Amino acid sequence: MEKQTKDDEHTYTIVSHATCPKDSSKAAHTVTYKKATCTRVDDIILNFCCSRDVQCQECQRDYL
């Protein structure tokens, strides 16, 4: 389940529930995006945070 909130005119945040690839526990991923100026380009990730481990590189790869 995802929850999207609009931060301001140019950014938005999505919180989604995921399963940790390391130990299969539940985690929440919070990703803040900056809207792209063109629809042909993906939105830019400004910040990623995993509720289990803030510096988890395995979770972060799913969003790059």
C-alpha positions in Angstrom: 0.0 0.0 0.0 1.4 3.4 -1.0 0.6 6.8 0.4 1.5 9.9 -1.7 1.6 13.4 -0.2 2.3 16.6 -2.1 5.0 18.6 -0.3 4.9 21.7 -2.5 4.5 22.6 -6.1 7.7 20.7 -7.2 8.1 17.9 -4.8 6.1 14.9 -3.4 6.7 12.1 -1.0 5.6 8.4 -1.3 5.6 6.0 1.6 5.3 2.4 0.7 5.4 -0.8 2.6 8.1 -3.3 1.6 9.8 -6.5 2.7 13.5 -6.3 3.8 15.7 -8.3 1.4 18.1 -9.1 4.2 15.7 -10.7 6.8 12.2 -10.6 5.2 10.9 -8.3 7.9 8.4 -5.5 7.2 9.7 -2.0 6.5 8.4 1.3 5.3 10.2 3.1 2.5 9.9 6.9 2.3 11.0 8.5 -1.0 10.9 12.2 -1.8 10.8 13.1 -5.5 11.2 16.3 -7.4 8.9 16.5 -10.4 10.6 16.4 -13.7 10.1 19.3 -16.1 9.4 17.0 -18.9 7.1 13.9 -19.0 9.8 11.9 -21.0 12.1 12.1 -18.0 11.7 10.3 -14.7 11.2 12.3 -11.5 14.3 12.8 -9.5 14.8 11.1 -6.2 15.8 13.7 -3.6 15.8 11.5 -0.5 15.3 7.8 0.4 14.7 6.4 3.9 14.1 2.8 5.0 12.5 2.4 8.4 14.6 -0.6 9.2 18.0 0.7 8.2 18.5 4.3 6.9 21.7 3.4 5.0 20.5 0.2 3.5 21.9 0.0 0.0 19.9 -3.1 -1.1 16.5 -1.3 -0.5 17.7 1.9 -2.2 18.7 0.0 -5.4 15.0 -0.7 -6.0 14.4 3.0 -6.5 17.4 3.9 -8.7 
